Structures are given as structure tokens and as C-alpha cells.
Amino acid sequence: AKGAPRAVGFTGLSAAGVADFFPLPDGKVGTVAPKGEVRVWNGRTGVASARHPPADPGPGAGAATALRALLSPNEKFLAAARTGPALAGYPDVPVKVLDAANRRAHLSTTWKGGALFFTGDSARVLLAEWAGRGRWFALPSGDPGEAWEWPPPPPGRPHQVTAMSADGGALGYSGPLA
């Protein structure tokens, strides 16, 4: 709250490193290590309450070989995707949404890199690609929902969905759209 480093808690966080940090309900926070391990922490005490080993969505291709992971707000779903730098020219690479407890796949598809977002109730996941395609999927069924396709971006200026409201009704965006 005051911007000062914490004296206690979050043991092991600096050793594992952090590639991503995201809020969870009830004062919890999630971290993703560079190799894809997801941890859930009590934000007040800094004590880890859950640990999810890296999930392998499948092999990447070209520049899209890095692993992107995200845990749903209800902690039931774990997304894993291949990605890389924010470029629009990727080949299709794998994305999976798994049951966090038993690793059963609820969704298995491909994308061209971008951002993943779960709605606040964890009932849907959005795949927002740098090339301009956006697709919703229902959870736990994995059924496709609404989708869009923006015009192809100019070289070096990808479409970037940077944030999403809890209900998915508003998106933060940076890119070439007027």
C-alpha cells in the first residue's frame, strides 16, 4: 500500500522469477514464473497457497516458442499458450485451457500470439491476437462464442488488447485502429 518492499512473505518468489503477475479474488495474487509455473499467494501475508506446474500446450513455431500461462479467477482453469514478441506474422501455435486440478483439456485450439483473459466469473476466456482476430470460448465446455476480425495491422504495429473488464464488456486497446 505504501510502495515499500515487503520484509516478510513471498518466499521463493525472487528465486523463481516472475514473468507475469495478476490479481485474483479475495486478496490473492497469482504469479507466473518464466518457465510457466503458476503460484497463488495470499496478498496480505505473502504465503503461497497453491502451486501449478507448467502446462505444455504443444510445440511452438518460428518466433512463437515462449510459454504464456494464466490462471482463471476461480482457480479452476489454467491457460497455456505458445507466444513470443508482439508480431503479427506468426504461424498458428497451440493454446489450451486445462482443468487446473486434473489437467483435462477444456479447450484446445491455435492462435497467432497475443493476450488471454478470463472473465471475472471464469465462465469465458478471450483470445485476442496481435493479428486482429478475437475469439471468445465458453468454459468449461470450450464452445466457441462471439468473434471478430480487425483489419490486418501494418508491419511493426500489432493490435494489442491490454486489459479487460471483469464481464468482458470493455477492452483496453493499443494499436492501429482509428
KAKA-V256945 format. One record per residue. N is the residue number from 1. RES is the residue in three letters. SS is DSSP state (@ for helix, = for strand, . for the rest). PHI is phi as a letter, one per 40 degrees, with the letter a starting at -180 (none if undefined). PSI is psi in radians with two decimals (none if undefined). Layout:
BEGIN
n: [N & N]
res: [RES & RES]
ss: [SS & SS]
phi: [PHI & PHI]
psi: [PSI & PSI]
END
This chain:
BEGIN
n: [1 & 2 & 3 & 4 & 5 & 6 & 7 & 8 & 9 & 10 & 11 & 12 & 13 & 14 & 15 & 16 & 17 & 18 & 19 & 20 & 21 & 22 & 23 & 24 & 25 & 26 & 27 & 28 & 29 & 30 & 31 & 32 & 33 & 34 & 35 & 36 & 37 & 38 & 39 & 40 & 41 & 42 & 43 & 44 & 45 & 46 & 47 & 48 & 49 & 50 & 51 & 52 & 53 & 54 & 55 & 56 & 57 & 58 & 59 & 60 & 61 & 62 & 63 & 64 & 65 & 66 & 67 & 68 & 69 & 70 & 71 & 72 & 73 & 74 & 75 & 76 & 77 & 78 & 79 & 80 & 81 & 82 & 83 & 84 & 85 & 86 & 87 & 88 & 89 & 90 & 91 & 92 & 93 & 94 & 95 & 96 & 97 & 98 & 99 & 100 & 101 & 102 & 103 & 104 & 105 & 106 & 107 & 108 & 109 & 110 & 111 & 112 & 113 & 114 & 115 & 116 & 117 & 118 & 119 & 120 & 121 & 122 & 123 & 124 & 125 & 126 & 127 & 128 & 129 & 130 & 131 & 132 & 133 & 134 & 135 & 136 & 137 & 138 & 139 & 140 & 141 & 142 & 143 & 144 & 145 & 146 & 147 & 148 & 149 & 150 & 151 & 152 & 153 & 154 & 155 & 156 & 157 & 158 & 159 & 160 & 161 & 162 & 163 & 164 & 165 & 166 & 167 & 168 & 169 & 170 & 171 & 172 & 173 & 174 & 175 & 176 & 177 & 178]
res: [ALA & LYS & GLY & ALA & PRO & ARG & ALA & VAL & GLY & PHE & THR & GLY & LEU & SER & ALA & ALA & GLY & VAL & ALA & ASP & PHE & PHE & PRO & LEU & PRO & ASP & GLY & LYS & VAL & GLY & THR & VAL & ALA & PRO & LYS & GLY & GLU & VAL & ARG & VAL & TRP & ASN & GLY & ARG & THR & GLY & VAL & ALA & SER & ALA & ARG & HIS & PRO & PRO & ALA & ASP & PRO & GLY & PRO & GLY & ALA & GLY & ALA & ALA & THR & ALA & LEU & ARG & ALA & LEU & LEU & SER & PRO & ASN & GLU & LYS & PHE & LEU & ALA & ALA & ALA & ARG & THR & GLY & PRO & ALA & LEU & ALA & GLY & TYR & PRO & ASP & VAL & PRO & VAL & LYS & VAL & LEU & ASP & ALA & ALA & ASN & ARG & ARG & ALA & HIS & LEU & SER & THR & THR & TRP & LYS & GLY & GLY & ALA & LEU & PHE & PHE & THR & GLY & ASP & SER & ALA & ARG & VAL & LEU & LEU & ALA & GLU & TRP & ALA & GLY & ARG & GLY & ARG & TRP & PHE & ALA & LEU & PRO & SER & GLY & ASP & PRO & GLY & GLU & ALA & TRP & GLU & TRP & PRO & PRO & PRO & PRO & PRO & GLY & ARG & PRO & HIS & GLN & VAL & THR & ALA & MET & SER & ALA & ASP & GLY & GLY & ALA & LEU & GLY & TYR & SER & GLY & PRO & LEU & ALA]
ss: [. & . & . & . & . & . & . & . & . & . & . & . & @ & @ & @ & @ & . & . & . & = & = & = & = & . & . & . & . & = & = & = & = & = & . & . & . & . & . & = & = & = & = & = & . & . & . & . & . & = & = & = & = & = & . & . & . & . & . & . & . & . & = & . & . & = & . & = & = & = & = & = & = & . & . & . & . & . & = & = & = & = & = & = & = & . & . & . & . & . & . & . & . & . & = & = & = & = & = & = & = & . & . & . & . & . & = & = & = & = & = & = & = & . & . & = & = & = & = & = & . & . & . & . & . & = & = & = & = & = & = & . & . & . & = & = & = & = & = & = & . & . & . & . & . & = & = & = & = & = & = & . & . & . & . & . & . & . & . & . & . & = & = & = & = & = & . & . & . & . & . & . & = & = & = & = & . & . & . & .]
phi: [none & b & g & c & c & c & c & b & g & f & c & g & c & c & c & c & g & b & c & a & a & a & c & b & c & g & g & c & b & b & b & b & c & d & c & h & c & b & b & b & b & c & c & c & c & g & c & c & b & a & b & b & d & d & b & b & c & h & c & c & a & f & c & b & b & c & b & b & b & a & b & c & d & c & g & c & b & b & c & b & a & c & a & a & d & c & b & c & c & c & c & c & b & c & b & b & b & b & c & c & c & b & g & c & c & c & a & a & a & b & a & b & g & i & b & b & a & c & c & d & c & g & c & a & b & b & b & b & c & c & c & h & c & b & b & c & b & c & b & c & c & g & c & c & b & c & a & a & a & c & d & d & c & c & d & g & b & c & c & b & c & b & a & a & c & d & c & g & c & b & b & c & a & b & i & c & c & c]
psi: [-0.46 & 0.00 & 0.16 & 2.60 & 2.56 & 2.42 & -0.45 & 2.84 & 3.06 & 0.68 & 2.27 & -0.12 & -0.78 & -0.53 & -0.70 & -0.49 & 2.84 & 2.14 & -0.39 & 2.68 & 2.24 & 2.61 & 2.61 & 2.81 & 2.91 & 0.60 & 0.23 & 2.77 & 2.65 & 2.55 & 2.61 & 2.14 & 2.77 & -0.51 & 0.15 & -0.04 & 2.33 & 2.30 & 2.58 & 2.31 & 2.58 & 2.05 & -0.43 & -0.75 & -0.39 & 0.31 & 2.30 & 2.32 & -0.30 & 2.66 & 2.19 & 1.99 & 2.77 & 2.47 & 2.41 & 1.92 & -0.27 & 3.04 & 2.56 & -3.01 & 2.67 & -2.27 & -0.05 & 1.21 & -0.12 & 2.73 & 2.26 & 2.27 & 2.62 & 2.42 & 2.42 & 2.72 & -0.57 & 0.04 & 0.31 & -0.41 & 2.44 & 2.06 & 2.45 & 2.29 & 2.66 & 2.48 & -3.08 & -2.68 & 2.73 & 1.42 & 2.69 & -0.14 & 0.50 & 2.65 & 2.94 & 2.30 & 2.79 & 2.59 & 2.37 & 2.56 & 2.07 & 2.75 & 2.18 & -0.47 & -0.82 & 0.00 & 0.30 & 2.37 & 2.21 & -0.46 & 2.33 & 1.97 & -2.93 & 2.87 & 3.10 & 0.55 & 2.65 & -2.31 & 2.59 & 2.44 & 2.38 & 2.53 & 2.83 & -0.51 & 0.06 & 0.35 & -0.27 & 2.73 & 2.45 & 2.28 & 1.93 & 1.90 & 2.59 & -0.46 & -0.18 & -0.02 & 2.37 & 2.35 & 2.34 & 2.53 & 2.40 & 2.57 & 2.46 & -0.02 & -0.54 & 0.11 & 2.40 & 2.57 & -2.47 & 2.72 & 2.84 & 2.86 & 1.89 & 2.82 & 2.61 & 2.40 & 2.73 & 2.77 & 2.36 & 0.08 & 1.30 & 2.80 & 2.28 & 1.96 & 2.05 & -0.35 & 2.89 & 2.48 & 2.80 & -0.58 & -0.04 & 0.09 & -0.27 & 2.41 & 2.49 & 2.42 & 2.47 & 2.21 & -2.86 & -0.01 & 2.49 & none]
END
